[in-house]
Amino acid sequence: MEGPADTLSYMLLGYGVIFGIMVIYLISIAVRTRNLKQDEALLQELEKEKVQK
């Protein structure tokens, strides 16, 4: 009779893939937030120039 299957490596691989996807997602959110702030600053600058004219 055999014991339970040795699936520890698959479990660790699965956790690694999930963790990697989460890290990529968080980096994506950080980049999008930075770009949004840059766009906001540009729009505010354009609005200032429009008001001055």
QUILINLIN-V64913 format. One record per residue. RES is the residue in one letter. OMEGA is omega as a letter, one per 40 degrees, with the letter a starting at -180 (999 if undefined). Layout:
res=RES omega=OMEGA
res=RES omega=OMEGA
//
This chain:
res=M omega=a
res=E omega=i
res=G omega=i
res=P omega=a
res=A omega=i
res=D omega=a
res=T omega=a
res=L omega=a
res=S omega=i
res=Y omega=i
res=M omega=i
res=L omega=i
res=L omega=i
res=G omega=i
res=Y omega=i
res=G omega=i
res=V omega=i
res=I omega=i
res=F omega=i
res=G omega=i
res=I omega=i
res=M omega=i
res=V omega=i
res=I omega=i
res=Y omega=i
res=L omega=i
res=I omega=i
res=S omega=i
res=I omega=i
res=A omega=i
res=V omega=i
res=R omega=i
res=T omega=i
res=R omega=i
res=N omega=i
res=L omega=i
res=K omega=i
res=Q omega=i
res=D omega=i
res=E omega=i
res=A omega=i
res=L omega=i
res=L omega=i
res=Q omega=i
res=E omega=i
res=L omega=i
res=E omega=i
res=K omega=i
res=E omega=i
res=K omega=a
res=V omega=a
res=Q omega=a
res=K omega=999
//
